[in-house]
């Protein structure tokens, strides 16, 4: 099963000519989570307390200087923003250097994996409006169907361009992946999403995925992830 159509979109397997558009969409789709993650982190009571404490320290050390208080508090806030930025930029860098470095070999040449794009017509020009990839995994490790191992379908990425959201495209992409996993005989579909991705979490819940675990494992250094307070949510759907 390689393509699916509706009134607006053609969901089909990736082609080499899609690479530039796919990379651009991937970059935007990952980095857009920096600000939501930053605002969520700063609303944490611990971070609020540290911000206030550092600001007060700056005020006292500066001889009752409000400017010093703002500078000290601003330095802490900037550090938290950097940590959130580093988490998502590191994830993007890893994706570009590993999975996306050779989409054909990493996804399409392995019968247990696939990579789809959602194509739409804009004023007579075809554009990539969304993407989703699935890889065959066993206990979190990539494997090939020829190995005879029991597999799950791991969703590598789900991204829909901003103008095309809330039109059901994300649901169609996930349903395409689930149908593929059923055809492959996988026992379940798994996905990991960062907590700030509230829309994606809601979408997967709507499609019957349930939360099975949480962790704070990100491509960044552990202390960066801890300060960013970005939890990763693992969700599964049994087939």
C-alpha positions in Angstrom: 0.0 0.0 0.0 1.8 3.1 -1.2 -0.6 5.9 -1.7 -3.9 7.2 -0.5 -6.0 10.1 -1.9 -8.8 12.4 -0.8 -10.2 15.7 -2.1 -7.0 17.6 -1.1 -4.0 15.4 -0.6 -2.1 12.5 -2.2 -0.3 10.4 0.4 2.4 8.5 -1.3 5.8 7.0 -0.8 8.8 9.4 -0.7 10.6 10.2 -3.9 14.2 11.5 -4.2 12.8 14.8 -5.7 11.0 15.4 -2.4 14.2 15.7 -0.4 14.6 19.5 -0.3 11.0 20.0 0.6 11.1 17.2 3.2 14.2 18.6 4.9 12.7 22.1 5.0 9.5 20.8 6.5 11.4 18.6 9.0 13.5 21.6 10.2 10.4 23.8 10.7 8.4 21.0 12.3 11.1 20.2 14.9 12.3 23.7 15.8 8.8 25.2 16.2 8.6 23.3 19.6 11.4 25.4 21.1 9.2 28.3 22.3 6.3 26.1 23.7 8.9 24.1 25.5 10.6 27.2 26.9 7.3 28.7 28.1 6.3 25.4 29.7 9.7 25.2 31.4 9.5 28.7 32.8 6.1 28.0 34.3 7.6 25.2 36.4 7.5 26.3 40.1 11.2 25.4 40.6 12.2 27.7 37.7 10.0 30.5 38.9 11.5 30.2 42.4 15.1 30.2 41.0 14.3 33.2 38.7 13.0 35.2 41.7 15.9 34.2 43.9 18.5 35.1 41.3 16.8 38.4 40.7 16.7 39.2 44.4 20.4 38.3 44.6 21.2 40.6 41.7 19.2 43.4 43.4 21.1 43.0 46.7 24.5 42.5 45.2 24.0 45.5 42.9 23.2 47.8 45.8 19.4 47.8 45.4 19.8 48.0 41.6 16.7 47.0 39.6 18.9 46.8 36.5 21.2 44.2 38.2 18.1 42.3 39.3 16.9 42.2 35.7 20.3 41.2 34.4 20.6 38.3 36.8 17.1 37.1 36.2 17.5 37.5 32.5 20.7 35.4 32.5 18.8 32.5 34.1 15.9 32.8 31.7 18.4 32.9 28.8 20.0 29.7 30.1 16.6 27.9 30.2 15.9 29.1 26.6 19.3 27.8 25.5 18.6 24.4 27.0 15.2 24.1 25.2 16.8 25.2 22.0 19.7 22.7 22.4 17.3 19.8 22.9 15.4 20.3 19.7 18.3 21.5 17.6 20.3 18.4 18.7 17.4 16.2 17.7 17.2 17.9 14.4 21.0 17.5 13.8 20.8 13.8 14.7 17.9 13.3 12.4 19.6 15.0 9.5 22.9 13.2 10.1 21.4 9.7 10.6 17.9 8.9 9.4 17.6 11.6 6.8 21.1 11.3 5.5 19.9 8.5 3.1 16.1 8.2 3.1 16.1 5.6 0.4 18.5 3.2 2.3 17.1 3.9 5.8 13.4 3.6 5.0 12.5 2.5 1.5 15.0 -0.2 0.9 14.0 -2.0 4.1 10.6 -3.7 3.6 9.8 -3.2 7.3 10.0 0.5 6.9 8.4 3.2 4.8 8.4 7.0 4.3 5.3 8.9 3.1 4.7 12.5 2.0 1.4 14.2 1.7 1.3 16.1 -1.6 -1.1 18.8 -2.5 -1.7 21.1 -5.4 -1.2 24.8 -4.9 -2.0 26.9 -7.9 -1.0 24.1 -10.2 2.2 23.3 -8.3 2.6 20.2 -6.2 3.9 20.8 -2.7 4.8 18.6 0.2 2.3 19.4 3.0 3.2 16.6 5.5 5.4 13.6 6.1 5.5 10.5 8.3 7.9 7.6 8.5 7.8 4.2 10.1 10.7 1.9 10.9 10.5 -1.7 12.1 11.8 -2.0 15.6 12.3 -4.7 18.2 12.8 -3.5 21.8 13.7 -0.1 20.4 16.4 -1.5 18.0 16.0 -1.4 14.2 15.7 -4.8 12.6 14.8 -6.3 9.2 11.8 -8.4 8.5 14.2 -11.1 7.0 15.6 -11.6 10.5 12.3 -13.2 11.6 12.0 -11.1 14.7 8.7 -9.9 16.2 8.5 -6.2 15.4 6.6 -3.1 16.2 6.3 -0.2 13.8 8.1 2.8 15.2 6.9 6.2 14.0 10.0 8.2 13.3 8.4 11.5 12.6 5.0 13.1 12.0 4.9 16.6 10.6 2.2 18.6 8.9 2.9 22.1 7.5 1.3 24.9 9.6 -1.3 26.0 7.0 -2.6 22.4 6.5 -3.2 21.6 10.2 -6.6 20.9 11.7 -7.8 19.6 8.3 -7.4 15.9 9.2 -4.1 15.4 7.3 -2.3 14.3 10.5 -4.9 11.6 11.1 -4.7 10.4 7.5 -0.9 10.1 7.7 -1.1 8.1 11.0 -3.8 5.9 9.6 -1.7 5.2 6.6 1.2 4.1 8.9 -1.1 1.9 11.0 -2.5 0.2 7.9 1.1 -0.4 6.7 2.1 -1.9 10.1 -0.9 -4.2 10.0 0.1 -5.4 6.5 3.6 -6.1 7.8 2.2 -8.2 10.7 3.5 -5.9 13.4 2.1 -6.4 16.9 1.8 -2.7 17.7 2.8 0.8 16.7 4.9 3.0 19.0 5.8 6.6 19.0 7.8 9.0 21.3 6.6 12.6 21.5 8.0 15.4 23.6 5.5 16.7 26.2 5.3 20.3 24.7 3.8 18.7 21.5 0.3 18.9 22.9 -1.5 18.7 19.5 0.4 15.6 18.5 -0.4 14.0 21.9 -4.1 14.7 21.4 -4.0 13.3 17.9 -2.5 10.0 18.9 -4.8 9.7 21.9 -7.7 10.2 19.5 -6.5 7.4 17.3 -6.3 4.9 20.2 -2.7 5.3 21.3 -2.1 5.1 25.1 0.8 6.4 27.2 3.1 3.5 28.3 6.1 5.4 29.8 7.8 8.7 30.2 11.5 9.6 30.2 13.8 12.5 29.8 16.2 10.9 27.4 17.1 13.5 24.6 20.1 13.9 22.3 21.3 16.7 24.6 23.5 16.4 27.7 21.5 15.2 30.7 21.9 18.5 32.6 20.5 20.4 29.6 17.5 18.1 29.4 17.0 18.4 33.1 17.0 22.2 33.0 14.7 22.2 29.9 12.3 19.9 31.7 11.3 18.2 28.5 9.8 14.8 29.1 9.4 12.3 26.3 6.1 10.4 26.2 6.1 6.9 24.8 2.7 5.9 23.3 1.6 2.6 21.8 -1.3 1.2 19.9 -1.8 -2.6 19.7 -2.9 -4.0 16.4 
